[in-house]
């Protein structure tokens, strides 16, 4: 006996009454909402609302989004390492070890070799860097840039399929939402910077989690390989990846308990078992998203949201479906605590990167940044790699932007609730925006951190939903598009056979083509700024002259150039000694020395100018004082000035180990071995992991037997 069917739900915003049974789509005579709404799905029997109707996917939007994603970043393929790439790759000894370093990468914090504890456990991106080091070496960053672009293209492929699942019969609209996401220039910091791979992988696996769980909602069989042949490619690729990942993870995490081989086998068995069903593949994707970036935790909110908005499930059933993902989250955070010993880390008290905690203006500045983030979504210009103190002055009770941000946030939260109740497309976009912006806003609210463009990476998707809805609403209001030509819930790909429907989308597509064309142009022209540190840092100066960090970064690039000129001077001097009996050679090297000294002095002067400006912006910026001292120690030798600025560094940042070490080097060169030993010991005291201090201390102790841990203040002041 067949079960009685529920009535079919009408589209959100439709004023028509509910029909007793599904009918071929026909436009109503009147509408109170724009046509950009979520299509209905046939209702399921009362005993269960699953499976939902399976939606076929057109391949051309997926391939187009993937190709565009790769092509707009093709001009980064020849770039070098820049910004955080150096610390994440060049200075990470475990990454440099290639395959041998994988077990260590699974057990250490992301910034382990930077001697800070931020509580970041993100081994997956570091593992990919180690693999690149193993197969390509450390002299080929172009391969890493190409891999970033390919991962971005794969993200376009994944979201293209997901959007068509969510918007059946609206292939063009789904494509335009994906296009607005993939071309947005705010993503340059993520894709053009190799270190941004943690964000790339995190969002890619979040999208795969949502896509595979959606397939679970559509599935009529228990195992994915028993389903349609069109699912074989996705299920098979993810299964292979999961099994390989299971070996790497198991052999790394369980090596001490079971040995590398047994641990790898256990990891393979667990991942292979998970990979037999779509929900298992979704859980595995979430786990890999966590391994990419722990802030992926916010994506849990998107799982019930997509079911409520697009699968038409009720809130209770949507929330209940979270239980396997909550288990994965608990497993990951237990693993994180076991591996690095902390869940939150110990962020430094740092004016440059955490100024609003020191100023006690975290909440007001969060509201101020909220306005900045919305502005960057709508008008992504100018783009700056660094928003350190004092690019954006602190918020406060008397700050107008803080109040504007407060009322804007309240207003958008209210709109999100209205959109939730009505299940509107723009409501889902706002919900997505708030969920994915939570880590960025939380970084300010909890730690007093600075604004960063990377926090907008996933949030752009929510903006894309709102943008496409707004443009469609506008063209309808202007009478350019005819509401009666709404797209029915037909299989994707039939649009090409419906010229009238294609024409209905023409105004929307034309406007979005202009917007996305401008976005693409901005992306392509922004990419060259990420070529290397020198270009990147100097590109920020016109737009962030009040950043103490940008000023210091630019100065350090001039210091690097000055060091190269100093090396030329040393070489020329050694050759003068060698060829002093040859007048022609002496004359040549003397002329070269004059030119080298001129260039060295110029670079030193430019570096000091920027460092002085950095200290004017932030008078207690220890790292800027350190760079000043380094100029006087290595480029334009002046021992007294070098000592003075190293001591200024210690006064401003008493835990900055390199300052103690370099003072020790100066005193050792002067023959003041007790002072040298004292300062080497101090460098290890403030940072027990500081290797240069350890090496210099050991060498001096071996040569002199000294191990000075205390000196009277009078001796220290006198020197």
SELUMDO-582780 format. One record per residue (C-alpha): y, z, x; residue in one letter. Coordinates in steps of 0.25 Angstrom, whole numbers, padded with zeros to 4 digits, always signed. Each point is the difference from the previous one (the first is absolute). Layout:
N
YZXA ...
// end
This chain:
719
+0000+0000+0000X +0013-0004+0006X +0011+0010+0003X +0013-0001-0008X +0012-0005+0008X +0013+0007+0002X +0013-0007-0004X +0007-0008+0011X +0012+0006+0005X +0013-0009+0000X +0008-0002+0012X +0010+0011+0004X +0013-0002-0007X -0005-0010-0011X +0004+0004-0014X -0012-0007-0007X -0010+0009-0007X -0014+0002+0006X -0010-0011-0004X -0014+0005-0004X -0007-0010+0010X +0004-0008+0012X +0007-0014-0003X +0004-0012+0008X +0014+0004+0006X +0011-0005-0009X +0015+0004+0003X +0006+0010-0010X +0012-0005-0008X +0009+0011+0006X +0000+0008+0013X +0007+0013+0004X -0004-0001+0014X +0000-0011+0011X -0013-0008+0001X -0003+0007+0014X -0010+0010-0006X -0014+0003+0003X -0010-0008-0008X -0010+0006-0009X -0015+0001+0003X -0011+0000-0010X -0004+0014-0004X -0013+0006+0004X -0010+0008-0009X +0004+0014-0004X -0011+0006+0009X +0006-0006+0013X +0012-0008+0003X -0008-0006+0012X -0002-0011+0005X +0013-0006-0003X +0002-0015-0001X -0002-0008+0013X +0012-0007+0005X -0003-0013+0008X +0010-0002+0012X +0007-0013+0004X -0001-0002+0015X +0013-0008+0003X +0009+0013-0001X -0009+0008+0009X +0000-0011+0011X +0015-0002-0002X +0003+0014+0002X -0009+0002+0012X +0006-0013+0006X +0014+0004-0002X -0003+0014+0005X -0005-0006+0013X +0010-0011+0002X +0013+0009-0002X -0005+0008+0012X -0004-0011+0009X +0012+0001+0008X -0005+0014+0005X -0012-0006+0007X +0007+0000+0013X +0006+0014-0001X -0002+0011+0010X -0003+0015-0002X +0012+0007-0006X +0004+0014-0005X -0012+0008-0004X -0009-0010+0005X +0001+0005+0014X -0004+0015-0003X -0011-0005-0010X -0006-0010+0009X +0005+0000+0014X +0001+0015+0002X -0013+0004-0008X -0011+0001+0011X -0011+0000-0011X +0005-0013-0005X +0001-0006+0014X -0015+0004+0002X -0004-0010-0011X -0014+0002-0006X -0002+0013+0009X +0012+0006-0007X -0004-0001-0014X -0007+0014-0001X +0013+0006+0005X +0009-0007-0009X -0008+0005-0012X +0002+0014+0005X +0015+0000+0004X +0014+0000-0007X +0007-0013+0000X +0011+0004+0010X -0009+0008+0009X +0005-0006+0012X +0015+0002-0004X -0002+0015+0001X +0004+0003-0014X -0008+0005-0012X +0005-0007-0013X -0014+0002-0007X -0002-0015-0001X -0015-0004+0000X +0000-0015+0000X -0012-0005+0008X -0003-0013-0006X +0013-0008+0005X -0003+0006+0014X -0014-0004+0000X +0005-0015-0003X +0009+0002+0012X -0011+0004+0008X -0009-0012-0004X +0012-0009+0004X +0001+0007+0013X -0015-0002+0003X +0000-0015-0004X +0014-0005+0004X +0005+0010+0010X +0014+0007+0000X +0008-0013+0004X -0002-0007-0013X +0008+0006-0011X +0001-0013-0007X -0014+0002-0005X +0004+0013-0006X +0012-0007-0007X -0009-0011-0005X -0010+0011-0006X +0011+0007-0007X +0004-0013-0007X -0014-0003-0004X -0001+0014-0006X +0013-0002-0007X -0006-0014-0006X -0013+0007-0004X +0009+0010-0008X +0006-0011-0007X -0014-0005-0003X -0004+0013-0006X +0012+0003-0008X +0000-0014-0005X -0014+0002-0006X +0004+0014-0005X +0013-0005-0007X -0008-0011-0008X -0010+0011-0004X +0011+0008-0006X +0007-0011-0006X -0010-0009-0006X +0005-0014-0004X +0013+0002+0007X -0004-0006+0013X +0014-0005+0004X +0007+0014-0003X -0011+0007+0008X +0003-0010+0011X +0015+0002+0000X -0002+0016+0000X -0009-0002+0013X +0010-0010+0006X +0012+0010-0002X -0009+0010+0008X -0005-0009+0011X +0014-0006+0003X +0008+0013+0000X +0007+0002+0013X -0002+0015+0000X -0014-0003+0005X +0005-0005+0014X -0001+0014+0006X -0015+0001-0004X -0005-0014+0003X +0009-0004+0012X -0002+0014+0007X -0015+0001+0004X +0000+0015-0002X +0003-0003-0015X -0015-0003-0001X -0002+0014-0006X +0008-0004-0012X -0006-0014-0001X -0014+0005+0000X +0003+0012-0009X +0006-0009-0011X -0011-0011+0002X -0011+0010-0003X +0008+0006-0012X +0001-0014-0006X -0015-0002+0003X -0003+0013-0006X +0007-0003-0013X -0006-0014+0000X -0014+0005+0001X +0001+0011-0010X +0006-0010-0010X -0013-0008+0003X -0007+0012-0004X +0007+0001-0013X -0005-0015-0003X -0014+0002+0006X -0011-0001-0010X -0011+0004+0010X -0002+0012+0009X +0001-0008+0014X +0010-0010+0004X -0010-0010+0005X -0006-0001-0013X +0013-0005-0006X +0006-0014+0000X -0001-0008+0012X +0015-0001+0002X +0000+0015+0003X -0010-0002+0012X +0011-0004+0010X +0008+0013-0002X -0011+0009-0001X -0008-0006+0012X +0012+0001+0009X +0004+0014-0004X -0015+0004+0002X -0001-0005+0014X +0014+0006+0004X -0005+0013-0006X -0013+0000+0008X +0007-0003+0013X +0010+0010-0003X -0011+0010-0003X -0006-0002+0013X +0013+0002+0008X +0004+0013-0008X -0014+0006+0000X -0003-0002+0015X +0014+0006+0003X +0000+0012-0009X -0014+0004+0000X -0003-0003+0015X +0000+0015+0004X -0009+0004-0012X -0010-0012+0000X +0004-0009+0011X +0007-0013+0000X -0012-0008-0005X -0005+0009-0011X +0015+0003-0004X +0002-0015-0002X -0012-0002-0008X +0004+0011-0009X +0014-0006-0002X -0007-0014-0003X -0009+0006-0010X +0011+0007-0007X +0009-0012+0000X -0011-0009-0005X -0003+0009-0011X +0014+0001-0005X +0001-0016+0001X -0010-0003-0010X +0010+0002-0012X +0014-0004-0003X +0004+0015-0001X -0007+0003+0013X +0008-0011+0007X +0013+0005-0006X -0003+0014+0005X -0003-0006+0014X +0013-0008-0001X +0008+0013-0003X -0007+0007+0012X +0005-0011+0009X +0013+0001-0006X +0000+0015+0004X -0004-0004+0014X +0012-0009+0001X +0010+0010-0005X -0002+0013-0007X +0012-0002-0010X -0010-0010-0007X -0003+0012-0008X +0011-0004-0010X -0008-0012-0004X -0009+0008-0008X +0011+0000-0011X -0001-0015-0001X -0015+0000-0004X +0002+0006-0014X +0013-0006-0001X -0005-0015+0001X -0011+0004-0010X +0010+0006-0010X +0010-0012+0001X -0009-0012+0002X -0014+0004-0004X +0006+0007-0013X -0009+0012+0003X +0005+0014-0005X +0006+0010+0009X -0012+0010+0000X -0010-0011+0004X +0009-0006+0010X +0002+0014+0007X -0015+0004-0001X -0003-0013+0008X +0006+0006+0012X -0011+0010+0004X -0007-0009+0010X +0013-0002+0007X +0004+0014+0000X -0013+0003+0008X +0003-0011+0010X +0014+0007+0002X -0006+0014+0002X -0010-0006+0010X +0011-0007+0008X +0009+0012+0001X -0011+0009+0004X -0003-0010+0011X +0014+0000+0004X +0001+0015+0001X -0013+0000+0008X +0004-0011+0009X +0015+0004+0004X +0000+0014-0005X +0012-0001-0009X +0004-0007-0013X +0015+0001+0001X +0003+0000+0015X +0012+0007+0007X +0012-0009-0001X +0010+0003+0011X +0014+0005-0003X +0007-0013+0003X +0015-0004-0004X -0003-0015+0003X -0012-0001-0010X +0000+0013-0008X +0015+0003-0002X +0001+0003-0014X -0010+0012+0002X +0009+0006+0010X +0012-0003-0009X -0007+0006-0012X +0004-0012-0009X -0014-0006-0002X +0000+0000-0015X +0014-0007-0001X -0003-0010+0011X -0012-0004-0008X +0008-0004-0012X +0009-0007+0009X -0011-0008+0007X -0006-0003-0014X +0013-0009-0002X -0002-0006+0014X -0014-0003-0003X +0003-0007-0013X +0012-0008+0007X -0010-0005+0011X -0010-0005-0011X +0011-0008-0007X +0008-0004+0012X -0008+0001+0013X +0012-0001+0009X +0003+0005+0011X -0014+0004+0005X +0000+0010+0011X -0012+0005+0008X +0006+0014+0001X +0007+0009-0010X +0001+0012+0009X +0011+0010+0000X +0011-0004-0003X -0002-0013-0007X +0001+0005-0014X +0008+0013+0000X -0007+0012-0007X +0001+0002-0015X +0006+0012-0006X +0006+0006-0013X +0013-0008+0002X -0007-0013+0004X +0002-0011-0011X -0013-0008+0004X -0008+0013-0001X +0004+0002-0014X -0002-0015-0003X -0014+0001+0006X -0003+0012-0009X +0005-0006-0013X -0007-0013+0004X -0013+0007+0003X +0001+0007-0014X +0003-0012-0007X -0011-0008+0006X -0010+0011-0003X +0004+0000-0014X -0002-0015-0001X -0014+0001+0007X -0004+0009-0011X +0005-0009-0011X -0007-0012+0007X -0013+0009+0001X +0001+0003-0015X +0002-0015-0003X -0009-0005+0011X +0010-0010+0005X +0000-0008+0012X +0013+0005+0006X -0006+0014-0003X -0012-0002+0009X +0010-0005+0010X +0008+0012+0000X -0012+0009+0000X -0006-0008+0012X +0014+0002+0007X +0000+0015-0002X -0014+0002+0004X +0001-0008+0013X +0013+0005+0004X -0005+0015-0001X -0003+0000+0015X +0013-0005+0004X +0008+0009-0009X -0009+0012+0004X +0002-0003+0015X +0015+0003-0003X -0002+0012-0010X -0011+0007+0008X +0003-0003+0015X +0015-0004-0001X -0004-0013+0006X +0008-0013+0001X +0000-0013-0008X -0010-0011+0004X -0002-0014-0005X -0015+0002+0001X +0000+0010-0012X +0004-0012-0009X -0012-0008+0004X -0009+0003-0012X +0011+0003-0009X +0005-0015+0000X -0012-0003-0009X +0006+0009-0011X +0014-0007+0002X -0007-0014-0001X -0005+0004-0014X +0014+0004-0005X +0007-0012+0007X -0009-0010-0007X +0001+0007-0013X +0015+0001+0001X +0001-0015+0003X -0009-0004-0011X +0008+0009-0010X +0013-0006+0005X -0004-0015-0002X -0005+0004-0014X +0013+0006-0003X +0007-0012+0004X -0009-0009-0008X -0005-0007+0012X -0015+0003-0003X -0006+0000-0014X -0007+0012-0004X -0009-0008-0009X -0007-0006+0012X -0006+0013+0005X -0012-0001+0008X -0013+0003-0008X -0011+0008+0006X -0008-0012+0005X -0008-0002+0013X +0009-0001+0012X +0002-0014+0005X +0002-0007-0014X +0015+0001+0002X +0000-0014+0007X -0006-0006-0012X +0011+0006-0009X +0013-0007+0004X +0008+0007-0010X -0004+0014+0006X +0003-0005+0014X +0014-0004-0005X +0001+0014-0007X -0001+0006+0014X +0009-0010+0007X +0013+0008-0001X -0007+0013+0005X -0007-0007+0011X +0013-0007+0004X +0008+0013+0001X -0011+0007+0007X -0002-0012+0010X +0015+0002+0004X -0001+0015+0002X -0013-0001+0007X +0005-0011+0009X +0012+0009+0004X -0010+0011+0003X -0008-0009+0008X +0012-0005+0008X +0004+0014+0003X -0014+0004+0004X -0001-0012+0010X +0014+0002+0006X -0003+0015+0001X -0013-0002+0007X +0006-0004+0014X +0007+0014+0001X -0014+0006+0002X -0003-0009+0012X +0001+0012+0010X +0007+0013+0002X +0012-0006+0006X +0003-0010-0011X -0004+0010-0011X +0009+0012+0005X +0012-0009+0002X -0002-0007-0014X +0002+0014-0006X +0013+0003+0007X +0010-0007-0009X -0006+0006-0013X -0004+0014+0006X +0011+0004+0010X -0001+0014-0004X -0014+0002+0003X -0002+0009+0011X -0014-0006+0002X +0004-0014+0000X +0011+0003+0011X -0011+0007+0008X -0010-0012-0002X +0010-0010+0004X +0004+0008+0013X -0015+0001+0004X -0001-0015-0001X +0012-0001+0010X -0007+0011+0009X -0013-0009+0000X +0009-0012+0005X +0007+0010+0010X -0014+0004+0005X -0004-0014+0003X +0013-0003+0008X -0002+0013+0007X -0014-0005+0004X +0006-0012+0006X +0010+0008+0008X -0012+0008+0006X -0007-0013+0003X +0012-0006+0007X +0003+0013+0008X -0015+0000+0005X +0001-0015+0004X +0013+0003+0007X -0007+0010+0009X -0011-0010+0002X +0008-0012+0004X +0012+0007+0007X -0002-0008+0012X +0002-0013-0008X +0015-0002-0003X -0002-0010-0011X -0010+0008-0008X +0010+0012+0002X +0011-0008-0006X -0008-0004-0011X -0005+0013-0004X +0014+0007+0001X +0005-0011-0010X -0011+0003-0009X +0002+0015+0001X +0015-0002-0004X -0005-0007-0013X -0011+0010-0003X +0009+0012+0001X +0010-0007-0009X -0010-0002-0011X -0006+0013+0002X +0014+0007-0002X +0003-0008-0012X -0013+0003-0007X +0002+0015+0004X +0014+0000-0006X -0005-0006-0013X -0011+0009-0001X +0009+0012+0002X +0010-0005-0010X -0011+0000-0011X -0005+0013+0004X +0014+0007-0001X +0001-0006-0014X -0013+0005-0004X +0004+0014+0005X +0013-0001-0007X -0007-0003-0013X -0010+0011+0003X +0005+0010+0010X -0014+0007+0002X -0008-0013+0002X -0009+0005+0012X -0007-0014+0002X +0014-0007+0002X +0004+0010+0010X -0014-0002+0007X +0003-0015+0000X +0013+0003+0007X -0006+0008+0010X -0011-0011+0003X +0012-0010+0002X +0005+0009+0011X -0014+0003+0006X -0005-0014+0000X +0010-0011-0001X +0014+0005+0006X -0005+0012+0008X +0008+0012-0002X -0008+0012+0002X +0010+0010-0005X +0003-0007-0013X -0015-0002-0002X -0002+0015+0001X +0011+0003-0009X -0005-0009-0012X -0014+0004+0002X +0005+0015-0002X +0008-0005-0012X -0013-0006-0006X -0007+0013+0002X +0012+0007-0007X -0001-0009-0012X -0015-0002-0001X -0007+0012+0008X -0014-0006-0003X +0003-0013+0006X -0011+0000+0011X +0005-0013+0008X +0013+0007+0003X -0007+0011+0007X -0009-0009+0007X +0011-0009+0005X +0008+0012+0005X -0012+0004+0008X -0001-0014+0006X +0015+0001+0005X -0002+0013+0006X -0013-0004+0007X +0007-0012+0006X +0011+0010+0005X -0011+0009+0006X +0003+0011-0010X -0015+0002-0003X +0001+0014-0007X +0010-0006-0010X -0009-0013-0001X -0012+0009-0003X +0007+0008-0010X +0005-0012-0008X -0014-0007+0000X -0006+0013-0006X +0011+0000-0010X -0003-0014-0004X -0015+0004-0003X +0005+0013-0007X +0008-0007-0010X -0011-0011-0002X -0014+0003+0006X -0004-0015-0003X +0011-0006+0009X -0007-0007+0011X +0011-0004+0009X +0003+0015+0002X -0015+0003+0002X -0001-0010+0011X +0013+0004+0007X -0004+0014+0000X -0014-0002+0005X +0005-0009+0012X +0011+0010+0004X -0009+0012-0001X -0011-0008+0008X +0011-0003+0011X +0007+0013+0000X -0008+0011-0007X +0012+0003-0009X -0002+0004-0014X +0013+0006-0005X +0001+0004-0014X +0013+0009+0001X +0013-0001+0007X +0012+0009-0002X +0012-0006-0008X +0009+0001+0012X -0009-0010+0008X -0001-0010-0012X +0015+0000-0003X +0003-0001+0015X -0008-0013+0001X 
// end
